[in-house]
């Protein structure tokens, strides 16, 4: 067999390759023509995740009235639990909110505040991440034992206080971080310095004035406030006993592994509530705001409570635009859903042995006799992914005069990261099925790219995986006009044109489909997919309801009522994934592979935790 022809030698070598310097994201944005202050603002808002995310953020915020405003972002440093302890805390969060309603803790994920909010100019934001890494690279910076926590309950506050020896360790980390940052970014205006001297939640403020930069230091006076993890506060006295009993169910000795996380937020969220759109809305009047399911919005809580006509003014975290919106289309959510994650560093001395084990999939993947099915939800993105309108919309062969694809979201960045995260955790994919919605095909394509198998695994577009057609009864345009396989292929998506779907798209034009019929359709499609693929790992990419409707029959459950299903869907974040496995040795029984890893470990961005147990809970 003849081999490939050899590459002929060059007569003269070019020195350009060795001398070529790789451009920084800021330099790339400047070369693209963006003003420097806008480029720096976009990089800070996206956590310095690269020029592409910053570009998409700028495109999304092109009509943001504060795009050129120089107000700095607000940063905060947390110590956050992971693993089984985090799961326990998340369960407490859910139970306390269900049984007692919203309290102050529900505005944040479980954390210990090390450095309170402080402002840093956009041009200096990268120094914060670099400074935190420098601190944690020092000898003795890692923690070699679990944090000791002490439970505390009172009629006004419930939580865990950090034991003195470990509190001193965390305070030392925080002080070293502030000193590292102050040496790097403090200017002669002293404004940033005053903010940093006031940012310790457990110390009083010491003001510094007119100190030469070379001799500045931070002098701190201890205060009575101690490092703590809040469980409940700002709750009515009538809920004290209920909350106390829930707190007593949490074992403080299982605190496990911890991480340092550096977040930032848009200054516009200060003093506002963060709400998430649970229904889409297209603006009719000029002063109204477009809504997409999953969008985060900053809303004045008092204005919302006192609205007389059901409309309230809100600001979109995705676009920065402000306008009126129907209050019934949103619900309050954790403020951190609208924050940007800049750094995440393990506090453990040996992160390989910590209990978090991102996306731990157990031993089932080592057995070739087992069949796996992963159901992946594509949906609206949190602001930290900054994915909005795609940079280039696929050109259709015969495009109808409609606006079906005008507002498609570009999921490339996040979906790529999902694929990379799955690859890093040892997951393989042999077969891929996708809903015909373009955003789902885009997600499946990008996940395969992240897994490094895009050229080898084709996406099979299955109309039967489309969402409930009952949601389209009132749609003026009716059912979406999906792209044909030929169009998708010409647009660069690796789809299987020879695939014969289990449900023809013509069968989905009936918008009178009941919720039970929808469940049955998805179950029949999954049954057919499994029969077509008796072995290997199957990835199904669909909508938020896909996780529920593609797994319910395999797990021996009954369809939910429409109201119950809608309530469940609000708890499913973007990039949520359910992993099911079937072992013939157990009689073909399907089980959910539990994992302690939140979507953060897969998408590298902040996102609410997805607990697969909610798919089995009929009492929520």
N, C-alpha and C positions, 0 to 999 in steps of 0.2 A: 504494500500500500504506500503510495507516494505521500510525503508529508507536505506541509504548507511551505511555500517558497520563503527562503530566508530574506530578512530585511537587509538590503544592500548598505554598506558602510557609507557614512557621509564623508565627502572630501574635506569639507571645512565644518568645524563645529561652531555653533552659535552660542555666545555667552549670555543670551537674553534669558534663557530658562533659569539659570542659577541666580541671575540678578533680579529676576522679576519678583516684585513684592505683592503679596496678596492684600487686596483692599480691605479695610475695615468696613463694617456695615455703615458707619457714618459716611465714609468716603464714597461708598457705593451710592448712597442716597443723594449725596451732593453731586455726583456725576450724572445722576438721573435728572437733576435740575431742581430738586427740592431745596427750599431755603434752609439754612443751617438750623435756625431755631425750631422749625417744624420737624426737621429730621431728628433732632435731639428729643423733641417732645414725643414723637412716635416711638423711638427706641425705648425711652423710659416707660411709656405706657404699655409696651409689650414685653417688658422685662428683658430687653436686649436679647431677644431670641433670633435676631438676624434681620437682614435688609428686606426680605420678602414679607415677613409679618408686619414690619414697620410700614412698608409700602401699602399693604392692604388696609392697615389702620388709617393711613392718611387718605386713602380713597374713600373709606367709609365715613370719615369725618370731614369731608370736603365742605359740607354745609354746617359744620359745627361753629356756632357764633363765637366760641372761645378758643378756636384753633390757634390764633395768634396771641392769645393771652399768655403772659409770662408767669402766672401763678404756679408755684412748684407743687409737685405731688407730695403726699404725706406718706411717710414710711413707718413701719413698725416691725419689731423683732419679737418673735414668739418662740417658746419651746413647746413642741406639740407631741403628744403621745402617738404611738403607732401600734399596729398589731391587735392582739386580743383585747388589750385594755381600751384601745380606741373604739373597738366594736362594742364593748360594754357601755362606754360613755355615749356612743351614738344611740344605742338602744334606750338609755336613760333619757336622752334628748327627745326621742320620738315619743316615749311613754309619757313623759312629763307634759309635753305639748298637747298630746291627745287627751290626757286626764285632767289637766289643770289650765290649759291654755298657754298663751305666749307669755314668757317672762324675759328679762334682760339677757339671759344666757343664750337664748335661741337666736340672737342676732349674730352669734359667732360660733365657730367650731371649737371643740375643747382645746385649751391652750393655757400656758403660763406666760404672762407678759413680762418680757425682760427689758425692753426699751419701748416706751410709749411713743405715740405719734410725734414725728418731727419732720420738718420740711427740708428738702434738699433740691437745689436747682437741677433742671433736667440734664445739663451738661456734666454734672458730677454724679449722676445716679449710678453709673457703672462702678464708681469707686466704692460704693457700699458693698456690693457683692464681692469685689476683690478684697476689701478689708476684712469681711467676715471669713473668707477662705484663709486669709493669712493668719487670723487669730486661731482658727481651728487646726491649722497645720503646725502650731507650736507644740513642743513637747509637753505632755501632761494635760493637753486641752480636752482629750477624750475622757468620757466617764467610764469607769471600769466596774460599776455596780449599778443596780436599779435605783432610781430615785425613791427616797422614802417619803411617803405622804401620810398626813394625819387628817382624819375626817373631822369636819366641824359643821355643826348645824345650829341655826338660831332662827327665830321668827323673821329675820330680815335677810339672812345670807346663809347659803349652804355651799360647801366646797371642800377642797383638800388644801392644807397648808404644807409647804415643803419643809422637811426637817432641816434643822439649822445647818448641819454639816454640808448638805447638798444645796441649800439656799446660798451659802457662801460661794460654792463652786459656780452656780449660775450667775450670781452677781459679778463674780470676777470675769466671767466670759463677757457679760454685758459691758462692763467698764472698759475692758480691753478693746472691745469693738468700737465703742464711742471714741476712745483715745486714738485708735487707728484711723477712724474716719475723720476725726477733727484735724489730725495732722495732715491729712491729704486734701481736704476740701475747704477748710475755713479760710475765708477771705478777710480783708481788712474792714469789711462793713460790720463784722461781729454778729450779724443777724442769725447766720446759721449756728454760730457758737452758742448764742443764748438759747436757741431752740434745743441744742444737744444737752446743755447743762440742766435743762428742765425736763428731760425726757425719761428719767428713771422713775418708774411708778412707786419705788420703795425708798426714795430719797427726796430731800427738800432741794429747792433751787439755789444754786450759788451763781451769782451773776459775775461775769468778767467783762471788764471795760478797758480798752486801750492797752491791751497786753500785746507786745510784739509776737508775731506768729511763732518765732523760734522758741519762745519761752512759755507759751501758753500751756496750761494744764487744767484738768477738770477737778475741782475740789468739791467733794460731796459730803453732806452731813447725813448720818443714818436717821431714818424715821421709823415710826412704830409700824408702818405698813409692811407686811411680809409677803413674800412670793407665794402665790396661791393659784389654784385651778378652780374657777367658779363653776358651780353646778346649778345654782338657782339664786336669783335675786329679783327685786321688783315684782314680787308676787303677793297676792292677797293673803291675809292671815288665815283665812278659811282653808287654804291649801297647804298649810304648814305640815300637818300630820301625813297627808298623802305623799308630799314630796320627801319628807323625812324617811318614810318607809321605803321609797324608791332608792334614796341615797344609801340606805343601809344594805341594799342588795349588791352594791359595788364593793369589791374587795380591793382596797388600796394597796395591798401587798403585791398585786399582779401588774404593777405599773409598767414593767417591761421596757421596751425601747422607746427612745425619744429622738426628735429631730429639731434642729434650729431652722426656722423658716422666716425669711425676710419678705414681707409683703409691702405693696404700695396701693394707694387708692386715689381716685380723682378727688380733688378738694371739693368738688360740687356735692359729694355724698355726705359731707360733714353736716350734721343736723338734720339729715333726711332719712327716711326709711327706704330700704331697697325692696322692690317688688318684682315679681317675675310674671311675664305674660303667660296666661294659661289658655288664651284663645287669640287667634290672629284677627287683625282688623286693618282694613285699607281706608286711609283718611279720605273723607268726603269734602270737608271744608278746609280752607287754607290754614286754619289755626289748629288742626288736629294732627295727631301723631300716628304714623303707621306702627302696627304691632306685629311681631312674629312670635310664635310660641317659643318660649324660653328666653326672650329678651329680658334683660335686667333694666329696671327703671328707678330713678331717684324721685321720690314723691314726698311731699310735706305731709307728715302724719296728721297734723291738726286740720289741714285743708281736706284731707281725705275723710276724716271723721265728721266734718261739718258740711260736706257737699250737699247741696239741696236738690240737684238734678241728676246725680249719679255720674257726673263728669269731674275730672280732676286734672290738674296740670302735672306733667311729668317730664323728666329728661331721660332720653335713651342713653344707656351706657355704651351701646354699640355704635351710635352715630353722633352723640353729643347734641342732637337736636331736641328742642323743647316743644311741647304742644299738649293739647287736651286729649284725654283718652277716657273710655268708659271704665269706671272703677271696678265693675263686675268682671272685667276681662283680666284682672291681675290679682295676685295674692302675695302677701308678705313672705319674704324669704330671708335666709341668712345674708347679712351684709357682705360677708366674705365671698359670696358668689360673684360680686362685682369687683373684687380686688385682683391685683396682678401679683403672681409669685415670681420673685427675683432669684431666690436661692433656697436650697433645701439641703442641709448637711446633717449627717447622722452624728449624734452625740456619743454613740457607742464606740468603745475602743476597737472592737472587731465587728464591723457591720455585716460580715459574712455569717456571723452567728446570731444576729438579732432575730427576733421572732416575727418580724414583719413579713419576710419572704414575699416580695412583690409578685402578685399573680401566681401564687403557689398552686400548681395544678395536680399535685399528688402523684401517685404511682400509676394512675390509669394510662398515662401517655407512654409508659414504658412497655405496655402490653399490646402486642399487635392484634390480640384477639378482641380487644375492646373497641367499641365504636364510639366516637365522640361527636358531639354536635355543639357548636358555639353559635349562639344567637346574639347578634350585635345590633344595637339600636343606633340609628343615625337621627339626629334631631338638631334643634337650634343650639347655638353655641353660646357659652358664657363669654363675657367681654375679654377674658384673658386670652382667648384664642384669636380674637380680632379677625374672625372670618366673616366677610360680608359678601357683597356681590363679586362674582368671579372676574378675574382680570380679562378673560376671554371666554365668551359664550360659544359653545359649539354651533357651527353653522348647519342649519337643517337643509335637507334636500328640497323639501317642499313645505316651507314654513307657512302656517295659516296666519291670518291677520288677527293675532291674539297677543296677550301679554303673559302667557303661561309661564314663560321662562325669564321674565324680566327681573325677578327678585330672587333667583337661585343663589344659594350661599356656596362659597368656595370652601370645601372641606379638606382641601389637599394637605394643609399643614397638620391639622390635628389627626387626620386619618393616617398620614404617613407615620406620625409619632405612635399611633396605636399599633401599627404593624411592626415598628421597631421595638416597641415595648413587648409585644407578644413574642417576637423573635428572641429578644434578650432573655425571656423566661422559658425558652425551650418549647414553644408551641408551634406545631406544624399545621398546615392547611392543605388538604388534598382536593377538596371540591368547594366551590363557592357559588352561592345562589343569591340573587338580589331582587328586590322589588323593582318594578320598571321605572319608578321615580328617578329622575336624573341625579338628584342629590344622593340617592342610595347607590346608584351605579358608580358615581364619582367616589364615594366612600369606599366601596368594595375594591375599586381599581387602585386607590391610594394605599389601602391596607396591604394589598398584595405587593405593591411597590416597596412598602416599608419592610415587608417580610422577605423581600428579595426573590419572589417567585412570580412576578407579573408576567414574565415571558413564557412561563411553563404552565400556569393554571388559568384557564379561561373562566370568565364570569358568565354564569347562566342566568339570563333575565327571566324571572318567573312572575307573570302578572298576578298569579294567585297569592303572592306575598304582599300585594298592595294593601293599604290600610282600609278601614271600614268605609264602604261606599255610602253608608247612611249619613256620613258627615257631609256629603255632597248634594243632599236633597235641595238645599236652598242656594246652591252655587249657580250664579247666572251663566257661567261658562260651561257648567256641567263637569263631566269627568275630564281630568287633564289629558292633553294630547301628547302621548308618550312618543319618544324617538324610536324608530325601528332599529333592529339589530345592525342593519347596513349603515344607517346614519351614525350610530354609536361607534362602529368600527372605523368609519372614515374620520370620526372626531378623535381617534386615538385610543379608544377604550378596547381592551382585549376581551371581547364578548364571544360567546360560542354561538355562531350563526346557525349551526346544525342542531341546536337544542330545540326539542319540541316541548313546550310548556304543558303543565298539567291542567292549567286553567287558561282558556283563551281570553284575550283582553275584551273581546266583544261580550263575554259573559258578565263583565263588571259594569256594564252600562246601567244595570238595574240599581237605582239608588234607594230602592225600598228594602234592601237587604237588612234583616234584623240583626241584632247583636249576636244572638245565638247562631244564626246562619253564618255570620262572620267567623265566629270561633270554629264552626264546623269546616268552613272553607280552608282555614289555615291548618287545621288538623289533618285534613285530607291531603293537602299539599305536602306537609311534612312526612306523612306516611308514604306518599309516592316518592319523595326525595330519598328516604331511607331505603326503600325497595330498589331504587336505581343504583344506590351506592352501598352494597352490603358490608364494605369495609372502608377504613380511612376516616379522616377527620373532615367534618363538614362545617363550613362557615355560612351562616345566613345573615344577610344584611337587610334590615328593614326599618320600620318605624317604631315609635315607643311602645306600641301595643304588641309588637312582634315578640318581645321577650315573654309576654304572658300567653298569647294565643298560640305560639308555636311550641310551648312547653306543657300546657295544662293537661292535655290528654296523655302525654307520655308519663306524666307524674301522677296520673289517676285522679285528676280533679274535674270538677264540673265547670261549665262556662259561668262567668259572672254576669250580674245584671249591668245594664249600661251605666247607671250611676256609680256603681261600685268600681267598674272598670275605669271610668273617668277619674275617680279619686286616686286609683292606683297609678295612672299614667303621670300624674303630677309629681310623683315621687321618683320617677325614672329620669336620671340626668343624661346628658349627651355622652356618647361613647360608653354607655353602660353595656356590659357583656354578661351573659349567663352561660355557664359551661355545664352541659349535661353529658353523662357517660353511661354506657350500657355494657355490662359484662355478662356474657353468656353463662358463666358459672353461677350467676344469681338468678337464672331463669329468665333472662332478658329484661330485668328490672332496670328502669332508668332512675338515676339519682343526680342531684345537683352537687357539683363539686364546689364546696365552700372555699372562699378565699378571704383573707383579711386585708387584701390590698384594695384601696379605694381607686377610683378612676385616675387620681393624681399620679399613681405609679405607672400608669400606662400612657397618659397623655402629656405628662410633664407640665401640667398646669393646674391651677386651683379649680376644684369642682366638687360638688356635694357628693358624699359617699353613697354608693349604691349597695343596698343590702338585698341579696337574692331571697332572703327569708320573706320579704313582703309579697313575693309571688305565691307563697304558700299560706299567707295569713288572710283569713276571710273575716277578721274581726276589726280591721283598721277602719 
